[in-house]
Amino acid sequence: MKFSLNRFKSRYAAMVYIFLFPVLLFGQNKKPNIIFILTDDQRWDALGVAGNAIIQTPQMNALANSGSYFKNAFSTTPICAASRASILTGLYERTHGYTFQKPKLKQPYAEIMYPKLLKDNGYHVGFYGKLGVILDNPNQYFDQSDFYDRGASADRRGYFYKKLGDDTVHLTRFSGQQAQEFIKNAPSNKPFCLSIYFSAPHGHDPSKEQYYWQEKSDSLYKNSTIPTPVLGDKKYFNNLPSEVQNGFNRVRWKWRFDTPEKYQEMVKGYYRMITEIDDEIGFIRKQLKEKGVEDNTIIIVMGDNGYFLGDRQLADKWLMYDMSIRIPLIIYDPRLTKHAAIDKMVLNIDITKTIVDLAGVEVPKNYQGMSLVPFLKKGNIQSDRTAILVEHLWKIPDIPSSEGIRTERWKYFRYRLIKAPEELYDLKKDPLEKYNLAAVPKYAKILAQLRKQCEETALKYQSEKLCPDDPFIEDKKF
């Protein structure tokens, strides 16, 4: 038999392909790295891409303009403890039962947190910053972790107490550096999931100055003039229940915004802190590039709740108005080339399911959000979601508890433990929620329909509990 060099080469190539095909296939389906950046009290429009012409957020803008920007994202519960428990578990507060004055997140809910699921399925999992949820032995859910929030000192040491080497640095810089080190040293034989929960731009409540930034930002916004709040007129405050007028929303407004001079300085401080987070995102992206993993690393940026910046002469969050529940949300997946600005209503609890879905991990059936992956792949597609439940269930007199339903057209909400009128807004005609229609006879049918929908939806999520709630620790102070 005559030897054929060409036939030998052909057979050799075929054998090589057979052996290498699984490797090539694995390379094509390699699981992505995931970085989840959560900001504390960043409202939806404290972002350049949202139309804010003053604040400087070039890194967030770049992610939004290259990825998917969700223009109508909401927190199901506008308070950090409950919202963060919802983000970790993919469940409504009504279901997981955790907020301030609760001992801990109960174990059946901890078992379905996204970090645990990814860690159990081969991801190298890290966490740095403000967890905001009490867990039994939280380190067990992460390969690397460091939990911290603002310090107790009633001055700048609330934000400046952590050290890098011999230098005391701002918490934002500290978290950003930890993130870079995690990326740099992450094992190359498995994907990673890194969560960075910044404490900024949360005001430092015990202090007179409230907002603390780094020296590098001293001149930032110095020559800018912040527009006054659109709903800054006293009449909007006067329409609020007396319990809200005399509660923490008003107390903190006096701390931050009760004079024009104070308002200008405080909002600029708030903006500076957000820009400093944006700086860290730039450093993180640079580290991804140096590591050579930028093309396979998804970056998610989200806020934990909305924020009143003097709107209705209030500060902070906690209430059911859109200023309090609306949040920024950006998902950048470098593997996809499609950019979209998504109009549909999405939720903080959607991000949980989305992270698990992106990681190729089986999604728990009891997750109550929806995966946003179809939006990432196809853009502004239709959604089955027609309404969202919003709620704040913490029993504290200074922050009246409330609950409601929001559709694309209507907002209905009511206070739970005080005697106060129901509120109804036509969001199409009145996006700023100026005119309460609940007492107008013309809208009685819509009011009744939404009231019923709110009650039925609340009961549905109440029925999906995995275990009984712990009682409130009544003597614990806020």
Secondary structure, DSSP 8 states (H G I E B T S, - for coil): ----HHHHHHHHHHHHHHHHHHHHHHHHT---EEEEEEESS--TTSSGGGT-SSS--HHHHHHHHHSEEETTEE-SSSSHHHHHHHHHHT--HHHH---TT-S---HHHHTT-HHHHHHHTT-EEEEEE---S--SSGGGG-SEEEE----S-SSGGGTEEEEETTEEEEHHHHHHHHHHHHHHHS-TTS-EEEEEE--TT---TTSSS-----GGGTTTTTT------TT-SHHHHHTS-HHHHTSHHHHHHHHHTSSHHHHHHHHHHHHHHHHHHHHHHHHHHHHHHHHT-GGGEEEEEEESS--EESGGG-EE--SSSHHHHEE-EEEE-TT----EEE-S-EEHHHHHHHHHHHTT----TT--S---HHHHHHSS---S--EEEEEE---BTTB--EEEEEESSEEEEEESSS----EEEETTT-TT-----TT-GGGHHHHHHHHHHHHHHHHHHHTT-SS------TT---
